[in-house]
Amino acid sequence: MINGKTSYSAVLGVVLSNLRKSMNIEQGEMAERMGLSQPSYSRLESGKSAFSVDQMFQSANALGINFEELNSRLIQNIRQLQANGIKVIQPVRANTAKAQEQKNEVGQILAGAALGALIFSMLTK
């Protein structure tokens, strides 16, 4: 994994993807249940966009589970990744001064998120 990093949103995206697939729900249907376009939902699930608190609750509702269940799965998966040496971080927002200092890390974090998702999928099977 590049720099051994991924983001919280990327981990949440993998958790949701795994749950959604286990329930035979397509991305388009999930997006519709949440009131989003399919491309917007896809960006969330892939870790390219960050989830808001509202979207986390909407995701749980769309899957027919309570928020506590979703949060528990998220925390469990974060702990698994950390136990395997993968650092889960909160990326710096683009509109902050610190973003200019860390501009080069964004691509590495996204690549790390994708690899983290792959590792995560393998761990959950």
PyRosetta script that sets phi, psi and omega in degrees:
from pyrosetta import init, pose_from_sequence

init()
pose = pose_from_sequence("MINGKTSYSAVLGVVLSNLRKSMNIEQGEMAERMGLSQPSYSRLESGKSAFSVDQMFQSANALGINFEELNSRLIQNIRQLQANGIKVIQPVRANTAKAQEQKNEVGQILAGAALGALIFSMLTK")
pose.set_psi(1, 136.5)
pose.set_omega(1, -179.5)
pose.set_phi(2, -66.7)
pose.set_psi(2, 118.4)
pose.set_omega(2, -179.0)
pose.set_phi(3, 58.5)
pose.set_psi(3, 3.8)
pose.set_omega(3, 178.5)
pose.set_phi(4, 59.1)
pose.set_psi(4, 38.3)
pose.set_omega(4, -176.8)
pose.set_phi(5, -125.7)
pose.set_psi(5, 149.3)
pose.set_omega(5, 169.6)
pose.set_phi(6, -149.4)
pose.set_psi(6, 171.3)
pose.set_omega(6, -178.4)
pose.set_phi(7, -105.9)
pose.set_psi(7, 159.3)
pose.set_omega(7, 176.8)
pose.set_phi(8, -59.4)
pose.set_psi(8, -41.7)
pose.set_omega(8, 179.6)
pose.set_phi(9, -63.8)
pose.set_psi(9, -36.9)
pose.set_omega(9, 178.3)
pose.set_phi(10, -65.3)
pose.set_psi(10, -40.4)
pose.set_omega(10, 178.4)
pose.set_phi(11, -65.6)
pose.set_psi(11, -44.1)
pose.set_omega(11, 177.8)
pose.set_phi(12, -59.9)
pose.set_psi(12, -40.3)
pose.set_omega(12, 178.2)
pose.set_phi(13, -59.8)
pose.set_psi(13, -40.6)
pose.set_omega(13, 179.1)
pose.set_phi(14, -68.2)
pose.set_psi(14, -42.1)
pose.set_omega(14, 178.1)
pose.set_phi(15, -59.1)
pose.set_psi(15, -47.5)
pose.set_omega(15, -179.9)
pose.set_phi(16, -64.6)
pose.set_psi(16, -41.2)
pose.set_omega(16, 179.0)
pose.set_phi(17, -59.8)
pose.set_psi(17, -46.5)
pose.set_omega(17, 179.9)
pose.set_phi(18, -63.5)
pose.set_psi(18, -42.8)
pose.set_omega(18, 177.9)
pose.set_phi(19, -64.2)
pose.set_psi(19, -46.3)
pose.set_omega(19, -178.8)
pose.set_phi(20, -59.2)
pose.set_psi(20, -46.3)
pose.set_omega(20, -179.2)
pose.set_phi(21, -66.4)
pose.set_psi(21, -37.6)
pose.set_omega(21, 179.4)
pose.set_phi(22, -66.3)
pose.set_psi(22, -22.1)
pose.set_omega(22, 178.7)
pose.set_phi(23, -99.2)
pose.set_psi(23, 7.6)
pose.set_omega(23, -179.3)
pose.set_phi(24, 55.3)
pose.set_psi(24, 43.6)
pose.set_omega(24, 177.4)
pose.set_phi(25, -106.7)
pose.set_psi(25, 126.9)
pose.set_omega(25, 177.8)
pose.set_phi(26, -77.2)
pose.set_psi(26, 156.9)
pose.set_omega(26, 178.7)
pose.set_phi(27, -56.1)
pose.set_psi(27, -42.5)
pose.set_omega(27, -179.0)
pose.set_phi(28, -60.9)
pose.set_psi(28, -41.2)
pose.set_omega(28, 178.7)
pose.set_phi(29, -67.7)
pose.set_psi(29, -41.1)
pose.set_omega(29, 178.2)
pose.set_phi(30, -61.5)
pose.set_psi(30, -45.2)
pose.set_omega(30, 179.1)
pose.set_phi(31, -59.7)
pose.set_psi(31, -44.7)
pose.set_omega(31, -179.9)
pose.set_phi(32, -62.0)
pose.set_psi(32, -43.0)
pose.set_omega(32, 178.7)
pose.set_phi(33, -61.0)
pose.set_psi(33, -29.6)
pose.set_omega(33, -179.3)
pose.set_phi(34, -92.8)
pose.set_psi(34, -6.6)
pose.set_omega(34, -178.3)
pose.set_phi(35, 78.2)
pose.set_psi(35, 28.0)
pose.set_omega(35, -180.0)
pose.set_phi(36, -117.1)
pose.set_psi(36, 164.0)
pose.set_omega(36, 170.4)
pose.set_phi(37, -77.4)
pose.set_psi(37, 158.0)
pose.set_omega(37, 178.6)
pose.set_phi(38, -61.4)
pose.set_psi(38, -43.4)
pose.set_omega(38, 178.1)
pose.set_phi(39, -61.6)
pose.set_psi(39, -36.7)
pose.set_omega(39, 178.2)
pose.set_phi(40, -65.4)
pose.set_psi(40, -43.5)
pose.set_omega(40, 178.5)
pose.set_phi(41, -64.8)
pose.set_psi(41, -40.8)
pose.set_omega(41, 179.9)
pose.set_phi(42, -58.9)
pose.set_psi(42, -40.9)
pose.set_omega(42, 178.3)
pose.set_phi(43, -64.3)
pose.set_psi(43, -37.2)
pose.set_omega(43, 177.1)
pose.set_phi(44, -66.0)
pose.set_psi(44, -49.5)
pose.set_omega(44, -176.0)
pose.set_phi(45, -65.0)
pose.set_psi(45, -31.0)
pose.set_omega(45, -179.3)
pose.set_phi(46, -84.6)
pose.set_psi(46, -6.1)
pose.set_omega(46, 179.8)
pose.set_phi(47, 86.1)
pose.set_psi(47, 5.9)
pose.set_omega(47, 179.5)
pose.set_phi(48, -78.7)
pose.set_psi(48, -22.8)
pose.set_omega(48, 175.2)
pose.set_phi(49, -123.6)
pose.set_psi(49, 150.7)
pose.set_omega(49, 179.6)
pose.set_phi(50, -89.8)
pose.set_psi(50, 142.1)
pose.set_omega(50, 177.1)
pose.set_phi(51, -76.2)
pose.set_psi(51, 141.5)
pose.set_omega(51, 168.2)
pose.set_phi(52, -89.2)
pose.set_psi(52, 166.1)
pose.set_omega(52, 177.2)
pose.set_phi(53, -60.6)
pose.set_psi(53, -41.4)
pose.set_omega(53, 178.5)
pose.set_phi(54, -58.5)
pose.set_psi(54, -43.1)
pose.set_omega(54, -179.3)
pose.set_phi(55, -67.9)
pose.set_psi(55, -30.5)
pose.set_omega(55, 176.1)
pose.set_phi(56, -65.1)
pose.set_psi(56, -44.9)
pose.set_omega(56, 177.8)
pose.set_phi(57, -65.6)
pose.set_psi(57, -41.3)
pose.set_omega(57, 178.1)
pose.set_phi(58, -61.4)
pose.set_psi(58, -39.2)
pose.set_omega(58, 179.0)
pose.set_phi(59, -61.8)
pose.set_psi(59, -47.5)
pose.set_omega(59, 179.1)
pose.set_phi(60, -60.3)
pose.set_psi(60, -46.2)
pose.set_omega(60, 179.5)
pose.set_phi(61, -61.7)
pose.set_psi(61, -41.4)
pose.set_omega(61, -179.1)
pose.set_phi(62, -62.9)
pose.set_psi(62, -29.7)
pose.set_omega(62, 179.7)
pose.set_phi(63, -91.4)
pose.set_psi(63, -5.4)
pose.set_omega(63, 179.5)
pose.set_phi(64, 74.4)
pose.set_psi(64, 27.1)
pose.set_omega(64, 176.8)
pose.set_phi(65, -121.3)
pose.set_psi(65, 161.9)
pose.set_omega(65, 178.1)
pose.set_phi(66, -85.0)
pose.set_psi(66, 162.7)
pose.set_omega(66, -177.0)
pose.set_phi(67, -61.0)
pose.set_psi(67, -36.4)
pose.set_omega(67, -179.3)
pose.set_phi(68, -60.5)
pose.set_psi(68, -39.5)
pose.set_omega(68, 178.0)
pose.set_phi(69, -63.1)
pose.set_psi(69, -47.0)
pose.set_omega(69, 179.3)
pose.set_phi(70, -62.1)
pose.set_psi(70, -46.3)
pose.set_omega(70, -179.3)
pose.set_phi(71, -62.9)
pose.set_psi(71, -40.2)
pose.set_omega(71, 178.4)
pose.set_phi(72, -61.7)
pose.set_psi(72, -43.5)
pose.set_omega(72, 178.2)
pose.set_phi(73, -65.0)
pose.set_psi(73, -40.2)
pose.set_omega(73, 178.7)
pose.set_phi(74, -61.1)
pose.set_psi(74, -49.6)
pose.set_omega(74, -179.2)
pose.set_phi(75, -62.4)
pose.set_psi(75, -42.4)
pose.set_omega(75, 179.4)
pose.set_phi(76, -59.4)
pose.set_psi(76, -43.8)
pose.set_omega(76, -178.6)
pose.set_phi(77, -71.1)
pose.set_psi(77, -35.9)
pose.set_omega(77, 176.1)
pose.set_phi(78, -62.2)
pose.set_psi(78, -43.9)
pose.set_omega(78, 179.1)
pose.set_phi(79, -63.0)
pose.set_psi(79, -38.8)
pose.set_omega(79, 177.4)
pose.set_phi(80, -62.7)
pose.set_psi(80, -45.5)
pose.set_omega(80, 179.5)
pose.set_phi(81, -61.8)
pose.set_psi(81, -45.7)
pose.set_omega(81, -179.4)
pose.set_phi(82, -63.0)
pose.set_psi(82, -37.7)
pose.set_omega(82, 177.9)
pose.set_phi(83, -65.0)
pose.set_psi(83, -24.4)
pose.set_omega(83, 177.7)
pose.set_phi(84, -95.3)
pose.set_psi(84, 15.3)
pose.set_omega(84, 174.6)
pose.set_phi(85, 82.5)
pose.set_psi(85, 12.4)
pose.set_omega(85, 179.2)
pose.set_phi(86, -97.0)
pose.set_psi(86, 124.9)
pose.set_omega(86, -179.1)
pose.set_phi(87, -85.3)
pose.set_psi(87, 126.9)
pose.set_omega(87, 177.2)
pose.set_phi(88, -102.5)
pose.set_psi(88, 121.9)
pose.set_omega(88, -172.7)
pose.set_phi(89, -126.6)
pose.set_psi(89, 166.3)
pose.set_omega(89, 172.9)
pose.set_phi(90, -103.2)
pose.set_psi(90, 110.3)
pose.set_omega(90, -179.3)
pose.set_phi(91, -62.2)
pose.set_psi(91, 149.9)
pose.set_omega(91, 177.4)
pose.set_phi(92, -73.7)
pose.set_psi(92, 133.4)
pose.set_omega(92, 178.8)
pose.set_phi(93, -66.5)
pose.set_psi(93, 146.0)
pose.set_omega(93, -175.0)
pose.set_phi(94, -63.7)
pose.set_psi(94, -24.4)
pose.set_omega(94, -175.4)
pose.set_phi(95, -93.2)
pose.set_psi(95, 18.4)
pose.set_omega(95, 178.6)
pose.set_phi(96, -108.3)
pose.set_psi(96, 158.8)
pose.set_omega(96, 178.8)
pose.set_phi(97, -63.3)
pose.set_psi(97, -35.5)
pose.set_omega(97, -178.5)
pose.set_phi(98, -66.9)
pose.set_psi(98, -22.7)
pose.set_omega(98, -179.5)
pose.set_phi(99, -61.6)
pose.set_psi(99, -34.9)
pose.set_omega(99, 179.6)
pose.set_phi(100, -65.3)
pose.set_psi(100, -34.1)
pose.set_omega(100, 179.8)
pose.set_phi(101, -71.1)
pose.set_psi(101, -32.9)
pose.set_omega(101, -174.0)
pose.set_phi(102, -107.8)
pose.set_psi(102, 18.9)
pose.set_omega(102, -175.1)
pose.set_phi(103, -52.9)
pose.set_psi(103, -39.9)
pose.set_omega(103, -176.2)
pose.set_phi(104, -73.4)
pose.set_psi(104, -19.4)
pose.set_omega(104, -178.0)
pose.set_phi(105, -77.6)
pose.set_psi(105, -20.5)
pose.set_omega(105, -174.6)
pose.set_phi(106, -58.6)
pose.set_psi(106, -48.3)
pose.set_omega(106, 178.7)
pose.set_phi(107, -61.3)
pose.set_psi(107, -38.0)
pose.set_omega(107, 178.8)
pose.set_phi(108, -67.2)
pose.set_psi(108, -37.7)
pose.set_omega(108, 179.3)
pose.set_phi(109, -67.1)
pose.set_psi(109, -43.4)
pose.set_omega(109, 179.0)
pose.set_phi(110, -64.0)
pose.set_psi(110, -41.6)
pose.set_omega(110, 176.7)
pose.set_phi(111, -63.9)
pose.set_psi(111, -40.1)
pose.set_omega(111, 177.1)
pose.set_phi(112, -63.9)
pose.set_psi(112, -37.6)
pose.set_omega(112, 178.7)
pose.set_phi(113, -64.3)
pose.set_psi(113, -41.3)
pose.set_omega(113, 179.2)
pose.set_phi(114, -64.4)
pose.set_psi(114, -43.5)
pose.set_omega(114, 178.6)
pose.set_phi(115, -68.4)
pose.set_psi(115, -37.4)
pose.set_omega(115, 176.2)
pose.set_phi(116, -60.7)
pose.set_psi(116, -39.8)
pose.set_omega(116, 178.0)
pose.set_phi(117, -62.9)
pose.set_psi(117, -40.8)
pose.set_omega(117, 178.7)
pose.set_phi(118, -64.4)
pose.set_psi(118, -46.9)
pose.set_omega(118, 178.8)
pose.set_phi(119, -61.9)
pose.set_psi(119, -42.5)
pose.set_omega(119, -178.6)
pose.set_phi(120, -61.6)
pose.set_psi(120, -42.8)
pose.set_omega(120, 178.6)
pose.set_phi(121, -61.8)
pose.set_psi(121, -39.2)
pose.set_omega(121, -180.0)
pose.set_phi(122, -68.0)
pose.set_psi(122, -36.7)
pose.set_omega(122, -179.5)
pose.set_phi(123, -69.6)
pose.set_psi(123, -29.5)
pose.set_omega(123, -175.0)
pose.set_phi(124, -90.4)
pose.set_psi(124, -2.0)
pose.set_omega(124, 179.7)
pose.set_phi(125, -91.8)
pose.dump_pdb("model.pdb")
